[in-house]
Amino acid sequence: MTLSPRRLRRRRPRRATASSYGVDCMKVTRIGFRPDIQALRAIAVLLVVIYHAGVPWLSGGYIGVDVFFVISGFLITAHLVSELSKYGRIRFATFYARRIRRILPASLVVVALSVVAAAIWIPPLLQPRSFKESIFTALYIPNFYFAGEKVDYLSNPNPSIFQHFWSLGVEEQFYLVWPAAIALVFLVTRKSVRGLIATLAFVLFVGLAGSIWLTERSQPLAFFMMPSRAWEFAIGGLLAVLVTATSFALSPLVRWSIGWVGVVALVACGIIYDGATIFPGTAAIIPVIATALVIAAGSGRDAQGNMGRFSSTVLLSNKPMIFIGTISYSLYLVHWPLLTIPQIAVGDQRPLSLPVTLGLATVGIPLAWLLYRFVETPLRAPREKTWPTMVIAAGVSACLVLTCGTAYRASVDRPFHTQTAVEESGPTAEPVATPFVPLNMTPTVKDASEDNPDVYAEGCHLSDGESDINECRVEVDPDAPTVMLFGDSHAAQWYPALHVLAERGDINLVSNTKSNCAAYEVASSADCRKWKKNVLHAVKLDEPDLTIVTGYTGKGETRPSASVWEHGVAQIIAELQENTDVAVMLDNPQFGMDPATCLSGHVNDAAACGAPKSQALSTDLKDAAREAASSQSAAVLDMTNYFCNEDFCPVIIGNRLVYRDAHHISATYSAALADGLWKQLGALLKH
């Protein structure tokens, strides 16, 4: 290479390549087609797709996005340096036109098809969210939206169908600023390669430090925003300058070694990392460096032809991997809607099985090829003029944004009820289902998720990570018996009913509840165990007349066995009975889909959102709790007859919506159950 590390030798530029910066051209090595980079793209997209499909042994597959960031930094910087070498300047219009032709067509097609799919298959109550997110996605700023919403990408039970577009937003924002930054550095350093390397190294280390600092303070911002990811692009850019503008050369042994180290490190991170990993932060360093090592292994003069038959570059650069790498962008676009839309359609309480998710992910491969063949490839061809590309892209994007905005406005204004009201009446045993969504239903379909017990607003219901008790107390009659409520959110949901009893002087109420922390001695976090010890100490001090304990029976993998449940119930009863009488509250019915969400699409057929009694109730765990209570001579509170008749558990009783989500009763219905609960509770207290 002829480039001096200190200062480029001045040449008189040719007329066709005159620099708009008033600087001369530089000569660099151009990067051609790299099968090893295509294979690396394949690794990246497969990590992401397999992770999203829910394969348990690849809990850290999200690092595939970081692999893409490093690749983008490498290729884009190499292209920009090549532009500076050939023309003495960066042709901004040509660069952005190429980026638009490469990225926008396929992404806008997927956004449009996802909006149509959402309108057809996603329940109406959830459509406004999807349509709103589609607007940000079409504008290529979805990462701003998700960061503003404080979305936890690694642990989000209700992910957006557009959530994967966050990384494309980051890349587009990188493409927006990077060419100008490279051109500015090229100008300020007076064409010094050493200056360019120093600047990229500065961005790398300062960006990494900033990412670590921000991750500790606001993980969503660090995860979704481009500045905290800039160092990942910078390490790729730094490698690109070293490879193209210096005498970069590695021995075959070194290339062989770092290639395999990089590949093994990527796979190891994919296996070891999980949703609990604090990411990006320091955890991102290993996969980013590993990606750079794999790229470096295939870089330098004659590297592609002098690797050795057992090198990672040669072994991974096979036809299947190159094919996956070629369609990797389209596969990344289509796989997530394929996985999320069916899950939303059936309800998040019925998780799709692993064979189903793997099948859906596999379907994404031919769909990705179709998108690549008939959308990406034809529209990526270069054009003589750049302005038509800009104008068409702006027009199509504007039309899509307008369409998404119209769909959002229409979905927000949509009523989720009939025009028929029903008479208000109190809950009774053996309830009669209301077969439609009444005009006067309370809470409404739209407000159901916010119909929470007052303990949340009053700050005495603890969240994850908290362990110091903060009791809610209601004491009207000093002579009334004291009842303590103890458990998780399935205990807190009974606070409205008990509050009614306390307000009228039947009881004095003390509430100790904490999310994801059943009163029973079953699997729990460290802060949960500490909190329960604190509550037991409070019971010892207060000696309430009766303590009501309960807990969420769980679903899927979180659901304990009957034997574990029975043992946990018996153990907490024994610990409490030293200082108080105990009543075990049996858990309420549960549904595959949030009833309010279901009702939004079945306003005239509410029965479609209920469930047979045999499906809605965890009979084995109810029996286990009864057995445990019986063995410890504790009482049982069973309100099942107020939720279900002989065969069926409806979701609307009278004019009340019974549930605020798939397994919590609404505060409205809980308060209405006060008299029914007192029939059982009063008998225990009098006894």
Order of alpha helices (4+ residues) and beta strands (2+ residues): alpha-alpha-alpha-alpha-alpha-alpha-alpha-alpha-alpha-alpha-alpha-alpha-alpha-alpha-alpha-alpha-alpha-alpha-beta-beta-beta-alpha-alpha-beta-alpha-beta-alpha-beta-alpha-beta-alpha-alpha-beta-beta-beta-beta-alpha-alpha
